[in-house]
Amino acid sequence: MATDLNRVRNIGICAHIDAGKTTVTERVLFYTGKIHKMGEVHEGTATMDSLQEEQERGITIQSAATTCPWTHQGTEYKINLIDTPGHVDFTIEVERSLRVLDGAVAVFDGKEGVEAQSETVWRQADRYGVPRLCLINKMDKLGADFEFSFGSILTRLGANAVPVQFPLGWGNEFKGIVDLMSMKAMYWSADDDGQTIQEGEIPEEWKEQAEKWRHQMIEKIAELDDALTEKYLADPASLTVPEMKAALRKATIALRAFPVLCGSALKYVGIQRVLDAVVDYLPCPTERPDVEGVDSKDPSVRLTRPHSDAAPFSALVFKVVADVAGTLTYLRIYSGTLTKGMRVLNPGNDRRENVSRLYEMHSKHRNALDSTGAGQIVAVVGLKDSFTGDTLCDQDNPIILERMTFPEPVISMSIEPVTADDKKKLGEALTTIRREDPSFRSNYNEETGETIISGMGELHLEIIKNKLVRDMKIGVNVGKPRVAYRETITGRAEKVRGLFKKQTGGRGQFGDAVVNVAPITKGEAESEELVMKDGVVFVDAIAGGVIPREFIPSVEYGARQAAASGILGGYPVINVKVELVYGSYHDVDSSQIAFEQAGALAFREACTKAGLALLEPIMKLVVTTPDEFFGNVSGDIASRRGQIVDSEVRGVVRLVTAEVPLSELFGYTTSLRSMSQGRASSSMEPLTYRIMPDRLKDEVLAQQ
């Protein structure tokens, strides 16, 4: 395999649910020789969907990585490929994959065009500056429309889409595609699973359309480069294919253009050309900016690492998977070399780690390596204290790479083990799942004796429950899903005292803290350059040593603990600024524990005086419904305390975007099916937290 970095591509395939990502990946694996028989998602035999849950539901739940060779114009390339989920409950899988990729293939449904989750994925890719190709898939589907789908990329994503292919018909009429660069028609046959490509002249009836699209392509490419613009204005026919490809590649890498291809993965059409386009237009690791990080000892010092084997080693952990052979930790290596048996540093927790084994991955299968270098995606065994988002680096050259941001869970449910033996296994199992999935949380409530698990949606929790019962063989009973509410303050309170005084025989306990509290948002905290952690900002405003320095962290710890355990109904308190302004201490009786208690008392008292409110998670709900059911859908949304913020007609369907409280959306998919005769679909994602009406707040607290 080539190890020259110019011949390496790290790409992901991402899209809305049901756009055909996994089928595209299966075809890629087949044509690159990684598998000899293609699996099908609808039959539950897709290679990359290796979990039982994935095979049963026909959806991708966790991103899978593989490495495959591809020969393009006589040169062999190495493609590291990640297939990501489309379902919004697993958006974390997309997020962490995009963080470590150099490029992505965004797949769109030829009939639906840009859908709700496509926009979310596109925004995530924008955030990490990932260059993209677009593939309009399912051109054989009834109702597919290339012009509509292409237009939706321009309008809904605001992307500068450049057509490089055009379909010969669509729906039942779909026969092949036109390469607008070479102006040749290409056909594939299902008889040999689409392995041979037949090239020919463009049929007469499509020539005019092809010319129109080619003209649009040339015009768009000429705009990307000043030299080409001049050449185009002098003579539009003088632009050569190598010139156009070079300009389009440069603009794609700079995120100024997005080449658009078309095909049908299910019918074997166009996938080899997608691989060629990956090589032609997406960047190799050295064409991406040098990776940035900070000095582990002084976070104000910015550091960079070049994409070179000669530079000090640096890598980012983007996935952790519990495996029979031990924990597999997936790494993207940015610089330096990694060898089997090497000791590396995790600068985040200052632990040394041993890389005992090193693998190149192919979904569930692996290929052992002795060493690997910059720009590669590999899995290692032997790491004990490194989790998703952690940096690994050379022991003598520490650097902390930018961490990933993980969304807060919005839904939780109680879970209890059936037997004493299950109880013992449950703790370990939840720790394992937490290591694998950073968007999952679990905590044990000592008062009620319940274990609460929290995640991104009903499907997410259901799959975790199935994992515990089926894969880990643990007997558990689960409660109903519950909403992850938050508490906040509505006003200010000043100079509120928390006095902790206890006199027992011998030495007593004495802590005295006076605080001010005020509401603050994350944005306000950032603009004031204050650090918000878990929704709370702590400011030390003590003057004149009225509280000794060593006790101030104890006051902060006490206040944060009180915020985490809540005041109104045991939900975490967020968006609060706590200012420690005054206090007193006792030479003998004061201790860290006493000041922790004083901090907690002052915080609770001050928040109660400032006025407490309950915050509920609001979801962004996007419903795609045939126009005749719009009345039913909008009426139902209103009855769920939802607000419709946008409604857009697309042909015979309507896209309704609404903001609805999560507590009103349990079981929504089922009721949507029944009110639309099974023809409407929906997707939702967490949007924000808003204050809950008093009447409903009282109902929630009464159920506590």
N, C-alpha and C positions, 0 to 999 in steps of 0.2 A: 504494500500500500504506500502511496506517496505520503511523505511527511513534510515536503516542501509546503510552507504555509500558504503559498499562492494557489495551491491545489486543494485547499481545505475549505469547506463551507459548513458553518454551524447554523442550521435552519430549524424552524418550527412550523407546524401546520396548525393554523388556528382559525376559528370561525364560530358562527352561531350554531346552536344544537341542530342536528339533522341537515347540515349543509353538505355532508359527505366527506369530512376530514379523514376518518379512519379508513374508508374505502380508498381514498386517494393514497393513503400511506401503504395499504396492502398492495396496491398496484406498483408503487415505487419499489417496495421490497422485492416484488416479483421481477420487475424489469432490471433491477440491479443485481439479480442473482442471489439475494439473501434468502429467499424462500422458493420452493419449487412447485408449490401449489397454493393458489390464492384462497384465503379465507373470506367469508362474507359476514358483514355485521349482522344482517337479518337472519343468518343461520347460526349466529353465535360462535363462529369459528375464526374471527379476525385475530391475527397474530398479536397485534399490539393491545388488544383487549384481553389481557391474560387473567383478570379477576373473574371469579364465578358471577359476581354481581353484574359486571360489565357484559358478560356473554348473555345473561338472562334478560337484561333490560335493553340491550342493543345500544348502550351509551358508553362513552369513555368517562371514567371517574378519576383515574390518576394518569398523569403524563407518563409516557413510556419513551425510553431513549434507545436509539439504535445507530449503528455505523454501517454505511454501505458504499461500495465503489461505483463510480459512473464514468464511462469513457465518452468524452465529447471532443470531436474533431481530432481523434488520435491520441488525446492526452487523458490519463486516468486521474480522476478527482476522488477525494474522500469526502463523503457527505455525512455529517453527524446530524441525525434527525430526531426531533422530539414531536410526538403526536400529543396534542393537548385536548382537554375536555371542552365542550361547548356549553355545558349546563352551568348556569350562574352560581349554583351552590358550590361549584368547584373552581370558582374564579381564581382562587389562590394558586391553583396548579398552573394556570395560564400566566399569572403574574410572575411566579418564580421561574418559569421557563423563559419568558421574554427577557428577564433580567440578564440571562447568561447567553442569549443567542445573538448572532451577528445579523441575521435576516429572517424573514418569515414569509410564508405563503398564506395569504388570507383567502379562504375559500368562501364563495357565495353561492346560494341556491339560484339557479337560472330563472326560476319562476318568481321567487320572493325578493331577490336583490338584497339590499342591505337591510338586515333585521336588527332588533333591539340589542341582542348580545354581540352582534358584529360591531356595533358602535362602541360597546364597552371594551372589547378586545382591541379595537383600533386606537382608542384613547390610551389604553395600557401600553401599546407599542409606541405611541407618540411620546409617552412619558419617559420611556427608556431609549428613545431615538433609534428604533429598529427599522431599517429599510425593508420595504415589502414589495412582493409581486401579488397581483390579484388573479385568482382563477375563478371564472364564472363556470361552475360545475352544473351537472344535471341538465345539460342542454337538450337531452332526449326526453325530459319530463313534459307531460301535457301542460300547456300554458306557459312554457319557458319563453323568455323574451330577452334576447341579448341587448337590444337597444334600451329597454327599460332598466335592466340590471346595471348596465354601464352608466346610464344616467343617474341611477341612485347612488353610485360611488361618487360621482361628481357633486351631487346636491346634498346628500345626507352626511357624507363624510368630509365634504369640502376638499377632496383630494384631487391632485392634478393627474387624472388617469390618462394613460397613453395606450391606445389599442395597438397590439402587435399581432393579433389574430382576429379572425372573423368566422362565425360558424356558417357552414353550408346548410341552411335550414335549421329549424328547431322543432321540438316536440317529436311527433312521429316522423316528420320529414328530415330529421337531423341525419346527415350522411358523413360529414367530416369537417375539416376546418381549412381556412385559407391562411397561409403565412404571409402577412402583409409586407414583410421585408423582402422575401424572395418572389412574392406574388405567384406562389405555387399552391395547388390544392393538395390536401393530404387526406388519405383514407386509411382506416383500420378495419380489420376483420375479426369477428368474434371466433372464427374457426380456429385460429391459433392464439387465442387470448390476446389479440392486439399486439403480437410481438413484431410483426413486420409492418412497415409503413410504406404505402404506395403513394408516390408523388405523381402529379399530372397537371395538365392545364386546368385553369378555372373554367367551369361550365359557363356557356354563353349567358344563361339567365342570371348568373351571379356576378358577371364581370362589372356591371355598372355599380352595384353595391360595394364590391371589393375596391374599386377605384375610389369611390367616395370615402371609405374608411382609411384607405392608404393615404389619401390626400390629407385627411385629418391627422393621421399619425405623423406624416412628414412635417406638417405645419407646427405641431406641438413639439417635435424634437428640435426643429430649427430655432424655436423660441428659447430653448434651454442653453444654447451656446452662441456667443456673439459672432464667432467666425462662421458658423453654419448659417446664422441669420443673414449675413451679407451674401453668402454663396447662394442661399435660397432666393433672395430678392433678385439676384442677377439671373439665375436660371434654376427653377425648382427641380428640374430633372437631373441636375448635376450632383446631387447628394448621393454618395455611395453608401452601400449597406454597412461596411466596417466603420465609416465615419458616424453613421446614425447610431449604431450599436454602442460605440465608445461614448458618444454624448449622452445616450440614454442611461448607460451604466453609471457614468459620473453623477448624473442628476438623481438617479435612484438611490445611490449611496449617500448623497447629500440631502435626501428626503424631499427633493423638489419635484419628483415624478414617480409614478407607480405604474409599471407596465401591466397591461391587462391581457390575460389569455383566456381561452375557453375550451370546453371539452365535456366529456362524460366519463367519470371514473368507472361507473358501473358497466358501461358499454365499451370499456377499454380505450376510449378515444382521447388522445392528446397528452397522456401522462409523460411519455418520453420527452415531449417538447417542454413540459414544465421543468423537468430536470435540466434540460439544456439551458432554459431561461435562468434557472438558479445559478448555473455556472456563468452565464453571460452577464447577468445584471446584479446579482447579490454579492456583497463584499466577502473577501477572505479576511481572516482575523487581522492581518496587518493594515487593512484599509479602514479599520475602525479606529476612533480616537484612542490614544493610550489610556489605560484604565486609571481612574483617580481614586485616591484614598487619603487617609490622614495618619499622622504619626501617633502610635498607640500611647506614647508618653505625653504628647502635647497636641490635642485635637485641633489647635488653631493652625498647625503646620500642614499644608497640603503636599501630598507626594504623588508621583505618577510612576507607572511601570510600563516599559515598552513591550510590545508583543514579540519577545525574543527569548530563545532558549538560554542565551548568555546572561540575561538579567537575573536578579535575585528571584527566587520562587515566590509566586503569589497565586492564590486560587480562592474561589468562592464556593461554599457548600450551598447547593440549591435544592437538595432533596435527600431525605434519609428514609431508608426502607428496611424494616425488620425482615431478615431472611433466614433460611434454615442454617446457612453457613456462618451466620453472624450478621451484624448490622452493616448494610451496604450504604455507603455515603457517596452521593453523586457530586462530582466537582467539575467546575469549569476552570481550567488552568489559563491564567492570563499571561504569566511570564515565568521564565526559568524552566527547570526540568524536575520531574518527580520520579524517583526510582523506588522499586520494591524494597521495603525494610528501612526507608528513610525516616528520620525524626523531624517533625515539623512543629511550628508554634501556632497556637490559637491565641492571637494577641488580645481578643475580647475578654477571655477569662484567664489569660497568662498560663495556660496549660500546655505542656509538651505532649504531642500525640505521635504514635507509631503507625506508619503505613505498612501493615504486614503483607497485604496482597493488593494487586492492582489489576483492574479488568477493563477491557473494552466491552461495552454492553450491546446485546441485541435482544430487546424486550426482556424475556425471562432468562435467556441464555447468555453466556459470557465467554470471553476469550482472554486468557491470562496474558499480562504484559510484564516485561522486566523494567521498562522505563517509558516515559512519555514526556511530551514537551508543551510549550505554549500553544494556545489556540485549540487544545483538545478538550473533549468532554469524556470523562472516565468515571468509573466507580471504584472506591477503595474499601477494604475491610481492615478493621483494627482501631478505628477512632472511637473513643469512649465519651468525650465531653464536647463534641462539636455538633451543632444543630443547624437547621436551615437559616441562611443569612449570615452565618459565621465566616470569617476569613481564616484561611490557613496560609502561613508564609514562612520564609526562611528565618531560622532562629536569630541570625545576626542582623537581619534587615527587616524589622517589624513594620507592617503597614496594615491599617484597617480599611477595607474597601467599603463603599457605600452599602448600607444594609437595605433590605427590602422592607416595604411597609405592608403590614398584614391588617386586614380589616377586623374590627371587633365583632364577636359573635352576636347575633340578634335573637336567637331562639334557644331555649334550654328545656331539658326535661329531667325528671328524677329517675334514678336507676338503682335497683337494689339487688344484691346477689341472693340466690335462692338458698344455698347451703353455706356452711362455714368454710368448706373447701373452695367454693366459688368466690367467697369474700377475699380469701388470700390471693387468688389468681387475678381478681378484678383490678386491684391496685397496680400490679405490674403491667397488666394489659393496657390500662388507661395511660400509663406513662409511655408505653411503646407507641400507642396511637398519637399521643401528644408530640412525640419526637418526629413522627412521620408527617403530621398535619398541623402546621402552625395556626390554622384558623379554628382549631378545636381546643376547647378548654374543659377541664373537669376540676371540681373541688368538693371537699367533704364538709358537710354542715354538721358540726358536732352537736348543736342543740337538737336538731331533728333526727340525726343519725342517717341523713340521706346523702347520697352522692349525686351531685348535679352535673350533667354534661351539657355543654353549650356549643352551638355550631352556626352555620350560615343559612340553614333552611331546613324544612321538614325532611326533604330527601337526604340531605347530608346526615342528619341524626339517624334516620332509618338505616342508612348504609353502615353507620358506625355500630348500631345495635346488631345488625346482621353479622358484622365482622366479629363482634364479641361472641355471639351465639354459635355461628357456623364455623368460622375459621379458628377461633381460639377455644371453642368448646366450653364456654362459661355460661352457666344458667343464670339469667337475669330477668327481673320483672321491670317493666318501664312504666312511668306515669305518662300523663298527657303532655304534649309539648307546651311549654310556657314561654311567655315573652320576656326578653331580657330588658326590663325597665331600668331607668336610672333616676337618681334624685338630683335636684339642684336647688339653689337658693334664688329667691325672687327679688331680694333687696339687700341692704347693707346692715352690718351691725358693728359697732365700735366699742373698743375697750371692754371686752367681755373676759371675765376672769375664770380661770380653771385652777382651783386650789385643791391639792391632794395632800391630806394630812392624816397620818395614822400613828397612834402612839401605842406600842405594845411594850411589854417588859423589855428593858434594854434600849437599843437604838431604834428610833422611830423612822418614819418616812415623811419627807417634806418636799413638795414641788409646787411652784406657783408660776403660772404663765398667763399673760394678758394678750388677747389677739383681736385684730379687726378682720372681718370677712367681707368680700364683695364679689359679685358675679364677674366672670371674665371668660371670653371665648378663646379658642385656640389661636385665631387670627390676631386678636388683641394682645395675647401673651407674646406671640412672635414679634409683633410690631414694637412691643416694649422690651424686647430681647430678654424675656423671662422664660425659664424652663418649665414647661407643663409636663408633668408625669402622671399618667393614669387620671387625667382630668383635673389635677390639683396643682396650683402654683404656690410654692412656699417662699415667703420673703422674710429674711432676718433683718429686722429694723431695731435691734437692741443697741442702746448706747450706754456708755458709762459702766459697763460690766455688771448690770443689775442681775443678769443671769450669767454664770461662768460659761466660757466658750464650749467646754466639753459637754454641757448639758443641752445645747441648742439642737444638735442632731436628734437627741432623744425627744424633744418637743415635736420636731418635724415628723419623726417616726410615729409618735402617738397620734398626731393629727391625721396622718395618711392612713393609719390602721382604722381610725374611726370613720374616715371617708369610705374606705373599702367595705366596711361592714354595714354602712348605711344608718339612717336615723329614723326615717318614716316607716319603711317596710323592709329594711335589710338589703336594699339595692344600693350599689355604689353611688356615692355623691360625686358629681363631676361639675366642671366649669366654675370652680371656686378658687379665689385668691385668698390665701391665709397670710396675714402679716403679724409676725410676733413683735409686739411693741414694748412690752414691759413685763416685769415679774420680780420675784425675789427668791432667795435661797437660804438654806441653813447650813452653817459650817459642818455640822456633824450629820444631821439627818437627811440631807439632800443626796439623791442618788439618781442614776440614769432611769431606773424603773419608775421612781417617783415623778420625774419630769415627763416620762412617756404618758403616765396616767393624767398628769396635769394638762398636757397637750391635747389628749383625747377629750377630756372634760370640757376644756375651753372651746374646742372645735364644735362639739355637739351643742353646747349651750349657745354659741354665737350663731350657728346655722339655724337653730330653732327660732332665735330672736329675729333673724333676717327674713324668715318666712320660707318654708320648704314647699317644693312642688314636685310632681312626678313627671318624668320625661318618658315618652314612648317612642319606639322606633317607627319611622315612617318609611314605607317602601315605594320605590318607583315601579309602577305596574304598567306593562305595555301589553295591550290586548289586540290581537289581530282577528277581526270578525267580519263575516259577510255583512254587507250593508243592512240587510233586512233584520238583523239581530241587534243593530246598534242601540235601539230604544231599550231593549231588555238589559243589555250590558251596562249602559250609562245609568239606568235606574238602579241596577244592583250595586254599582260603585257608589252611588249617592247614599244608598241604604247602609253602606259599610263605612260611613263617615269619610268617604273619599272625595277628592276634588279632581275633575278632569282638567288637565293643563294644556292638552293639545289633541287635536283630532285631524287626521289626514286621510284623504280618500286616495286609494291606489287601485285603479281599475275597479273591480267589483268588491274589493275588500276595503275595510277601514281600519286604520291604526289609531288606537286610542291610548294616549299616555295619561296616567293618573297618579296622584300621590295618595296612598291609602295606609292607615295604621296597620301594622303587622298583626295586631291582636284580632283584626276583623278578617284576616285572610286565610285562616286555617281551613283546609279543605276546599279552597277556592277553585282549584283546577276541576274538581268533580262537578261543582255546581255550574261552572262555566260550560262544561260539556253538555249538561242537561238543558241549559237555557238556550243553547245554540245548535241543538241536535248533533253535537259532537264536531261541529265545523269551526269553532273558534279555538284559538290557542293563546297562551299568555306566558310572559316571563317577568320575573321581578328581581330587583336587587336593592340592597339597603341604600337609603338616601340620606337621612338625617334623623336627629331626635327633636321632638317638639313637646311643649308642655301639654299635659293631658287635662281635659276639662275636670273641674272639681267633683262633679257628680260621679263620673267614671272612676276618678282617682279613689274616691271613698269606697266604691264597689271593689276595686282591686285590693285595697288595704284590708277590707272586711274579710276577704277570702284568705288572708295570710294565716 
